Amino acid sequence: MFRIRDLYDLSHTLAASYLEQFEYPWEALKGIKEMIRALGPTLSGDEYEEVSPEVWVHKTAKVFPSAYLGAPCIIGPNTEVRHCAFIRGSALVGADCVVGNSVELKNVILFDHVQTPHYNYVGDSILGYYAHMGAGSITSNVRSDKQLVVIHAPEGNIETGIKKIGAMVGDYVECGCNSVLNPGTVIGRHSNVYPTSCARGVIPENSIYKNNGQIVPKNQ
């Protein structure tokens, strides 16, 4: 339930061939920057403009004047990057996405139709097709004790050997307002996270993560 093939439809990202190399999504985090640097020059000049060194923006995208685009990054077709958005770099943002006001992105892959519309921090994370971050919801990507991140799976802990991992968010996931996704959180497809909750571990697909940490199937 936490492998790339379990979480994501790779037909909805320019990173498909890159992600196919890995079994687990967090394994792909280290190479996002170099992947974007390699991918950018291959994009069609009829469709994308390199607006500054290693920053490629689709000609149908709308980037507001106060937004900051750090290199390297790719902004896909029909995507909006709104006022005061801060893309620190190493960000691949797909088609029809929203990067909203005061949103910060760092070392991320956003599949097509992802919405991070209001006051979100998304770092060292992968957000799947049609994933949505409610206002104020964030990914926490470093443990408070600064130790390496462990994936707490039902079958047992998975040692990642990585210090910075945010959240691996599957297709069609809804994260409620002001929720916090702790380091190494994995959320299966079509699942919901309650507003103001503090999510951790592996949340199965078609589930609801409630405020008290209880996980229930959606049909209950």
GISUL-V773048 format. One record per residue. RES is the residue in three letters. NEAR is the number of other C-alpha atoms within 8 Angstrom. D_CENTER is the distance of its C-alpha to the mean C-alpha in whole Angstrom. Layout:
((RES;NEAR;D_CENTER) (RES;NEAR;D_CENTER))
//
This chain:
((MET;7;17) (PHE;11;15) (ARG;9;15) (ILE;12;13) (ARG;7;16) (ASP;9;16) (LEU;15;12) (TYR;11;11) (ASP;9;14) (LEU;8;14) (SER;5;16) (HIS;10;13) (THR;10;12) (LEU;6;14) (ALA;9;12) (ALA;10;14) (SER;7;17) (TYR;8;15) (LEU;11;13) (GLU;8;17) (GLN;6;18) (PHE;9;16) (GLU;9;17) (TYR;9;14) (PRO;13;11) (TRP;9;11) (GLU;8;14) (ALA;11;12) (LEU;12;11) (LYS;6;14) (GLY;7;15) (ILE;13;12) (LYS;12;14) (GLU;7;17) (MET;10;15) (ILE;14;15) (ARG;10;18) (ALA;8;20) (LEU;8;18) (GLY;11;19) (PRO;6;23) (THR;6;23) (LEU;8;22) (SER;6;24) (GLY;6;26) (ASP;5;27) (GLU;8;24) (TYR;11;22) (GLU;10;23) (GLU;9;23) (VAL;7;23) (SER;6;23) (PRO;7;23) (GLU;10;20) (VAL;14;19) (TRP;13;19) (VAL;13;18) (HIS;12;19) (LYS;8;23) (THR;7;22) (ALA;13;19) (LYS;9;20) (VAL;8;19) (PHE;9;21) (PRO;5;24) (SER;8;22) (ALA;13;19) (TYR;9;18) (LEU;10;17) (GLY;11;17) (ALA;10;17) (PRO;13;16) (CYS;15;14) (ILE;13;14) (ILE;13;14) (GLY;13;14) (PRO;12;17) (ASN;11;18) (THR;15;15) (GLU;13;16) (VAL;13;15) (ARG;14;17) (HIS;11;20) (CYS;11;19) (ALA;15;15) (PHE;12;15) (ILE;13;13) (ARG;12;14) (GLY;13;13) (SER;14;12) (ALA;18;9) (LEU;11;9) (VAL;13;9) (GLY;19;11) (ALA;12;14) (ASP;12;14) (CYS;15;11) (VAL;13;12) (VAL;14;11) (GLY;15;14) (ASN;11;17) (SER;11;16) (VAL;17;12) (GLU;13;11) (LEU;13;9) (LYS;12;9) (ASN;13;9) (VAL;16;5) (ILE;13;5) (LEU;14;5) (PHE;15;8) (ASP;14;11) (HIS;12;12) (VAL;16;8) (GLN;11;10) (THR;15;9) (PRO;13;13) (HIS;12;15) (TYR;13;15) (ASN;14;11) (TYR;10;10) (VAL;14;6) (GLY;14;7) (ASP;13;8) (SER;16;4) (ILE;12;3) (LEU;15;3) (GLY;17;7) (TYR;15;10) (TYR;12;11) (ALA;15;8) (HIS;11;10) (MET;15;10) (GLY;15;13) (ALA;12;15) (GLY;11;15) (SER;16;12) (ILE;12;10) (THR;14;9) (SER;14;12) (ASN;13;12) (VAL;11;15) (ARG;11;18) (SER;5;21) (ASP;4;23) (LYS;7;21) (GLN;7;22) (LEU;11;20) (VAL;15;17) (VAL;10;18) (ILE;12;17) (HIS;11;19) (ALA;9;20) (PRO;6;23) (GLU;4;24) (GLY;6;24) (ASN;9;22) (ILE;8;20) (GLU;8;21) (THR;9;18) (GLY;7;20) (ILE;7;17) (LYS;10;17) (LYS;10;14) (ILE;16;11) (GLY;17;8) (ALA;18;7) (MET;13;7) (VAL;15;7) (GLY;16;9) (ASP;15;10) (TYR;12;12) (VAL;16;11) (GLU;12;12) (CYS;13;12) (GLY;15;15) (CYS;12;16) (ASN;12;16) (SER;17;15) (VAL;12;14) (LEU;14;11) (ASN;13;13) (PRO;15;13) (GLY;15;12) (THR;15;12) (VAL;13;11) (ILE;16;11) (GLY;19;13) (ARG;15;13) (HIS;12;15) (SER;17;15) (ASN;12;15) (VAL;13;15) (TYR;13;18) (PRO;11;18) (THR;10;19) (SER;15;18) (CYS;10;17) (ALA;12;15) (ARG;12;16) (GLY;10;16) (VAL;13;16) (ILE;13;16) (PRO;10;18) (GLU;10;17) (ASN;11;19) (SER;14;19) (ILE;12;19) (TYR;15;18) (LYS;11;21) (ASN;10;22) (ASN;5;24) (GLY;9;22) (GLN;7;24) (ILE;9;22) (VAL;9;24) (PRO;8;23) (LYS;8;23) (ASN;3;26) (GLN;4;28))
//
